[in-house]
Amino acid sequence: SVKCPLLVSAAPVAGLGLDAELQVERRSVPDECPRTVRSGDFVRYHYVGTFPDGQKFDSSYDRDSTFNVFVGKGQLIAGMDQALVGMCVNERRFVKIPPKLAYGSEGVSGVIPPDSVLHFDVLLMDIWNSDDQVQVHTYFKPPSCPRTIQVSDFVRYHYNGTFLDGTLFDSSHNRMKTYDTYVGIGWLIPGMDKGLLGMCVGEKRIITIPPFLAYGEEGDGKDIPGQASLVFDVALLDLHNPKDGISIENKVVPENCERRSQSGDFLRYHYNGTLLDGTFFDSSYSRNRTFDTYIGQGYVIAGMDEGLLGVCIGEKRRIVVPPHLGYGEEGRGNIPGSAVLVFDIHVIDFHNPSDSISITSHYKPPDCSVLSKKGDYLKYHYNASLLDGTLLDSTWNLGKTYNIVLGSGQVVLGMDMGLREMCVGEKRTVIIPPHLGYGEAGVDGEVPGSAVLVFDIELLELVAGLPEGYMFIWNGEVSPNLFEEIDKDGNGEVLLEEFSEYIHAQVASGKGKLAPGFDAEMIVKNMFTNQDRNGDGKVTAEEFKLKDQEAKHDEL
């Protein structure tokens, strides 16, 4: 068989052996040459062998396979053993070898005639040595590196895989999917298992692996030939360990934190969601709406269920969630499988469904004996805001009070409760949970759903209401001849006009009082309707009764 050689470079190379008749021309030399062939190295090269007249006698290209051999160990003809020394990967050499450094006077039967000068056009593809180790060159490292790859970690990375000559054989970028694997437990070729150790998320490094730490003599049977050195350009995107829990970094914690969130609370919070390498995947801010959920009850991923416990209203924290506490191996939407998630959250408010209102009185006048009760007519000012201080509404800004009858359903239940037992001039803050406010729906464009509300209130005026069940009362004794006084024309029938005129006259004189805060005409009309038992538009003496004579009616 023919011992085959390789390409070499222009101009004779100094120190290239003992025989001056060996000629080496370096026809193409790469700009970068970190390493050259030394005796004892293993090389892979392509070549074309010709006689001086140009006739080809052999070519590795025809076999579609490089020639793979140790240099300087007698596995090549002497001229080629000498000619390969000092070559760079991707260097091309033209070599003229005299017979005495080739096949001499014997030649090779049927292939190389005796005393033949041989020409070889050689291109070097690969060099390695059995003493080589994995080589790691980091060309980018992020400023912050809180954690590096250790044995048994799970990683997600992108890579380009090339041979030593730069030929691409594989790329995760082309597949648009990271390579996801455990490190150091035999899921990777040994050189990669070693080359990834110590990497930070965001780091980029080049890992050069000799074949005996890669796919060895056989290659992978597909794209990687036997005895090939491999070069991986790796960018680490993600890193976790199956034993990891969540990690929490407090960014902003309010000075005053009267209460921290507990399991069963309902939270409203904003968040930005990114992958560990900073890739954005979701944000509540972009939707201009908080994320609202119960915590500790499985309504959110396990890592967030845990990470949202113990927060204060107004707190900002970073929650890092490993995939087994996030979306697992499958991922979800634009979240890839096995991804570590980073949530930067801002807690807007939280409450518990068992919460009642909270009342804090800031000022009470010296005389605070008359306290508001159901039925009283109140005039008050307020500022309404969210727990984060966002102003929703203000009567002070409008320049007029808000007026209601307490206990009549004119305000949300929490406000009705918050205005009880308040005296004129008092100032208080009332905090109302959503189930006593505007509920899950809120008020479109004004109050967010499930929002806790804060009302700063000042009571300016109180008109005492009537006893429960009454819309009109007498301030003194009731005339024994009441029907006759109302029936001025004495015809035994009272019409609405007569009834209304009489009642208003009693109110004007101070003898009677209508329930404050309601439409007086509507009250009087209802009183008349209640007395007009047969609905004929007039009240007779037989129909006419006072309230204490018939408890089921709300009049007189």
Residue pairs with C-beta under 8 A, 6 or more apart in sequence:
1 108
2 49
2 57
2 58
2 108
2 111
2 112
3 75
3 76
3 77
3 80
4 47
4 49
4 58
4 60
4 67
4 69
4 76
4 80
5 45
5 47
5 49
5 67
5 76
5 77
5 79
5 80
5 83
5 84
5 95
5 97
5 118
5 120
5 122
6 43
6 45
6 46
6 47
6 67
6 80
6 83
6 84
6 87
6 93
6 95
6 120
6 122
6 123
6 124
7 27
7 45
7 46
7 47
7 87
7 91
7 92
7 93
7 94
7 95
7 120
7 121
7 122
7 123
7 124
8 24
8 25
8 26
8 83
8 84
8 87
8 91
8 92
8 93
8 94
8 95
8 120
8 122
9 24
9 25
9 26
9 27
9 28
9 29
9 87
9 88
9 91
9 92
9 93
10 25
10 26
10 27
10 28
10 29
10 93
11 25
11 26
12 23
12 24
12 25
13 24
13 26
13 86
15 86
16 22
16 24
16 82
16 83
16 85
16 86
17 79
17 82
17 83
17 85
17 101
18 82
19 79
19 82
19 98
19 100
19 101
21 98
21 100
21 101
22 79
22 82
22 83
22 95
22 96
22 97
22 98
22 101
23 95
23 96
24 83
24 93
24 94
24 95
24 96
25 93
25 94
25 95
26 91
26 92
26 93
27 92
27 93
27 94
28 90
28 91
28 92
29 88
29 91
30 88
30 89
30 90
30 91
33 88
33 89
33 91
35 88
35 89
35 127
36 85
36 86
36 87
36 88
36 127
37 43
37 71
37 84
37 85
37 86
37 87
37 124
37 127
38 71
38 72
38 85
38 129
39 71
39 72
39 73
39 81
39 85
40 70
40 71
40 72
40 73
40 129
41 70
41 71
41 72
41 127
41 128
41 129
42 68
42 69
42 70
42 71
42 127
42 128
42 129
42 130
42 227
43 68
43 69
43 70
43 71
43 84
43 87
43 124
43 125
43 126
43 127
44 66
44 67
44 68
44 124
44 125
44 126
44 225
44 227
44 228
45 60
45 66
45 67
45 84
45 122
45 123
45 124
45 125
45 126
46 60
46 61
46 66
46 67
46 122
46 123
46 125
47 58
47 59
47 60
47 67
47 120
47 121
47 122
47 123
48 56
48 58
48 59
48 60
48 61
48 120
48 121
49 56
49 57
49 58
49 59
49 118
49 119
49 120
50 56
50 57
50 118
50 119
50 120
50 121
51 57
51 116
51 117
51 118
51 119
52 117
52 119
57 111
57 112
57 118
58 111
60 66
60 67
65 225
66 125
66 126
66 225
68 226
68 227
69 75
69 76
71 81
71 84
71 85
72 81
72 85
74 81
76 84
77 97
77 101
77 102
77 103
77 118
78 101
78 102
79 95
79 97
79 98
79 101
79 102
79 118
80 95
80 97
80 120
82 101
83 93
83 95
83 97
83 120
83 122
84 122
84 124
87 93
87 122
87 124
87 127
88 124
89 124
89 125
89 126
89 127
89 164
89 165
90 123
90 124
90 125
90 165
90 166
91 123
91 124
92 121
92 122
92 123
92 124
93 120
93 121
93 122
93 124
94 119
94 120
94 121
94 122
95 119
95 120
95 122
96 117
96 118
96 119
97 117
97 118
97 119
97 120
98 117
99 105
99 114
99 115
99 116
99 117
102 112
102 116
102 117
102 118
103 112
103 114
103 116
103 118
104 114
104 115
105 114
105 115
106 114
107 113
107 114
107 115
107 116
112 118
124 165
125 163
125 164
125 165
126 163
126 164
126 165
126 227
126 228
126 229
127 164
127 229
128 210
128 211
128 229
129 210
130 212
132 210
133 210
134 191
134 194
134 195
134 207
134 208
134 209
134 210
134 213
135 207
135 208
136 195
136 205
136 206
136 207
136 208
137 205
137 206
137 208
138 203
138 204
138 205
139 204
139 205
139 206
140 202
140 203
140 204
141 200
141 202
141 203
142 200
142 201
142 202
142 203
145 200
145 201
145 202
145 203
147 200
147 201
147 239
148 197
148 198
148 199
148 200
148 239
149 155
149 183
149 196
149 197
149 198
149 199
149 236
149 239
150 183
150 184
150 197
150 241
151 183
151 184
151 185
151 197
152 182
152 183
152 184
152 185
152 241
152 242
153 182
153 183
153 184
153 239
153 240
153 241
154 180
154 181
154 182
154 183
154 239
154 240
154 241
154 242
154 323
154 338
155 180
155 181
155 182
155 183
155 196
155 199
155 236
155 238
155 239
156 178
156 179
156 180
156 236
156 237
156 238
156 239
156 336
156 338
156 339
157 172
157 178
157 179
157 196
157 234
157 235
157 236
157 237
157 238
158 172
158 173
158 178
158 179
158 234
158 235
158 237
159 170
159 171
159 172
159 179
159 232
159 233
159 234
159 235
160 168
160 170
160 171
160 172
160 173
160 232
160 233
161 168
161 169
161 170
161 171
161 230
161 231
161 232
161 233
162 168
162 169
162 230
162 231
162 233
163 169
163 228
163 229
163 230
163 231
164 208
164 228
164 229
164 231
169 223
169 224
169 230
170 223
172 178
172 179
177 336
178 237
178 238
178 336
180 337
180 338
181 187
181 188
183 193
183 196
183 197
184 193
184 197
185 193
186 193
187 193
188 196
189 209
189 213
189 214
189 215
189 230
190 213
190 214
191 207
191 209
191 210
191 213
191 214
191 230
192 207
192 209
192 232
194 213
195 205
195 207
195 209
195 232
195 234
196 207
196 234
196 236
199 205
199 234
199 236
199 239
200 236
201 236
201 237
201 238
201 239
201 276
201 277
202 235
202 236
202 277
202 278
203 235
203 236
204 233
204 234
204 235
204 236
205 234
206 231
206 232
206 233
206 234
207 231
207 232
207 234
208 229
208 230
208 231
208 232
209 229
209 230
209 231
209 232
210 229
211 217
211 226
211 227
211 228
211 229
211 230
214 224
214 228
214 229
214 230
215 224
215 226
215 228
215 230
216 226
216 227
217 226
217 227
218 226
219 225
219 226
219 227
219 228
224 230
236 277
237 275
237 276
237 277
237 279
238 275
238 276
238 277
238 338
238 339
238 340
239 276
239 340
240 322
240 323
240 340
241 322
242 322
242 324
244 322
244 324
245 306
245 322
245 325
246 303
246 306
246 307
246 319
246 320
246 321
246 322
246 325
247 319
247 320
248 307
248 317
248 318
248 319
248 320
249 317
249 318
249 320
250 315
250 316
250 317
251 316
251 317
251 318
251 344
252 314
252 315
252 316
253 312
253 315
254 312
254 313
254 314
254 315
257 312
257 313
257 315
259 312
259 313
260 309
260 310
260 311
260 312
261 267
261 295
261 308
261 309
261 310
261 311
261 312
261 347
261 350
262 296
262 309
262 310
262 352
263 295
263 296
263 297
263 309
264 294
264 295
264 296
264 297
264 352
264 353
265 294
265 295
265 296
265 350
265 351
265 352
266 292
266 293
266 294
266 295
266 350
266 351
266 352
266 353
266 434
266 450
267 292
267 293
267 294
267 295
267 308
267 311
267 347
267 349
267 350
268 290
268 291
268 292
268 347
268 348
268 349
268 350
268 448
268 450
268 451
269 284
269 290
269 291
269 308
269 345
269 346
269 347
269 348
270 284
270 285
270 290
270 291
270 345
270 346
270 348
271 282
271 283
271 284
271 291
271 343
271 344
271 345
271 346
272 280
272 282
272 283
272 284
272 285
272 343
272 344
273 280
273 281
273 282
273 283
273 341
273 342
273 343
274 280
274 281
274 341
274 342
274 344
275 281
275 335
275 336
275 339
275 340
275 341
275 342
276 320
276 339
276 340
276 341
276 342
281 333
281 334
281 335
281 341
282 334
284 290
284 291
289 448
290 348
290 448
292 449
292 450
293 299
293 300
295 304
295 305
295 308
295 309
296 305
296 308
296 309
297 305
298 305
299 305
300 308
301 321
301 325
301 326
301 327
301 341
302 325
302 326
303 319
303 321
303 322
303 325
303 326
303 341
304 319
304 321
304 343
306 325
307 317
307 319
307 321
307 343
307 345
308 319
308 345
308 347
311 317
311 345
311 347
311 350
312 347
313 347
313 348
313 349
313 350
313 387
313 388
314 346
314 347
314 348
314 387
314 388
315 346
315 347
316 344
316 345
316 346
316 347
317 344
317 345
318 342
318 343
318 344
318 345
319 342
319 343
319 345
320 340
320 341
320 342
320 343
321 340
321 341
321 342
321 343
322 340
323 329
323 337
323 338
323 339
323 340
323 341
326 335
326 339
326 340
326 341
327 335
327 337
327 339
327 341
328 337
328 338
329 337
329 338
330 337
331 337
331 338
331 339
335 341
348 386
348 387
348 388
349 386
349 387
349 388
349 451
349 452
350 452
351 433
351 434
351 452
352 433
353 433
353 435
355 433
355 435
356 417
356 433
356 436
357 414
357 417
357 418
357 430
357 431
357 432
357 433
357 436
358 430
358 431
359 418
359 428
359 429
359 430
360 428
360 429
361 426
361 427
361 428
362 427
362 428
362 429
363 425
363 426
363 427
364 423
364 425
364 426
365 423
365 424
365 425
365 426
367 423
368 423
368 425
368 426
369 423
370 423
370 424
370 462
370 464
371 420
371 421
371 422
371 423
372 378
372 406
372 419
372 420
372 421
372 422
372 423
372 459
372 462
373 406
373 407
373 420
373 421
373 465
374 406
374 407
374 420
374 465
374 468
375 405
375 406
375 407
375 408
375 464
375 465
375 466
375 467
375 468
375 515
376 405
376 406
376 462
376 463
376 464
376 465
376 516
377 403
377 404
377 405
377 406
377 462
377 463
377 465
377 516
377 517
378 403
378 404
378 405
378 406
378 419
378 422
378 459
378 461
378 462
378 463
379 401
379 402
379 403
379 459
379 460
379 461
379 462
380 395
380 401
380 402
380 419
380 457
380 458
380 459
380 460
380 461
381 395
381 396
381 401
381 402
381 457
381 458
381 460
382 393
382 394
382 395
382 402
382 455
382 456
382 457
382 458
383 391
383 393
383 394
383 395
383 396
383 455
383 456
384 391
384 392
384 393
384 394
384 453
384 454
384 455
385 391
385 392
385 453
385 454
385 456
386 392
386 448
386 451
386 452
386 453
386 454
387 431
387 451
387 452
387 454
392 446
392 447
392 453
393 446
395 401
395 402
401 460
401 461
403 517
404 410
404 411
404 419
404 517
405 465
405 515
405 516
405 517
405 518
406 416
406 419
406 420
406 465
407 416
408 517
409 416
411 419
412 432
412 436
412 437
412 438
413 436
414 430
414 432
414 433
414 436
414 437
414 453
415 430
415 432
415 437
415 455
417 436
418 428
418 430
418 432
418 455
418 457
419 430
419 457
419 459
422 428
422 457
422 459
423 459
423 462
424 459
424 460
424 461
424 462
425 458
425 459
425 460
426 458
426 459
427 456
427 457
427 458
428 456
428 457
429 454
429 455
429 456
429 457
430 454
430 455
430 457
431 452
431 453
431 454
431 455
432 452
432 453
432 454
432 455
433 452
434 440
434 442
434 449
434 450
434 451
434 452
434 453
437 447
437 451
437 452
437 453
438 447
438 449
438 451
438 453
439 449
439 450
440 449
440 450
441 449
442 448
442 449
442 450
442 451
447 453
463 516
463 517
464 516
465 515
465 516
465 517
466 472
466 473
466 513
466 515
467 473
469 554
470 515
470 547
470 554
471 514
471 515
471 518
471 523
471 526
471 527
471 554
471 555
472 503
472 512
472 513
472 514
472 515
472 523
472 527
472 555
472 556
473 512
473 513
474 506
474 511
474 512
475 510
475 511
475 512
475 513
476 511
478 546
479 485
482 544
482 546
483 494
483 541
483 544
484 490
485 502
486 494
486 498
486 499
486 502
487 493
487 494
487 498
487 541
488 498
488 502
489 498
492 540
492 541
493 538
493 539
493 540
494 531
494 538
494 539
494 540
494 544
495 537
495 538
496 525
496 528
496 537
499 524
499 527
499 528
499 531
499 539
500 521
500 524
500 525
500 528
503 512
503 514
503 524
503 527
504 520
504 524
506 512
507 513
507 514
507 520
514 520
514 523
514 524
515 523
526 554
526 555
527 554
527 555
527 556
528 539
529 535
530 553
530 554
530 555
531 539
531 543
531 544
531 545
531 553
531 555
531 556
532 538
532 539
532 543
533 543
534 543
545 553
545 556
546 556
547 553
547 554
547 555
547 556
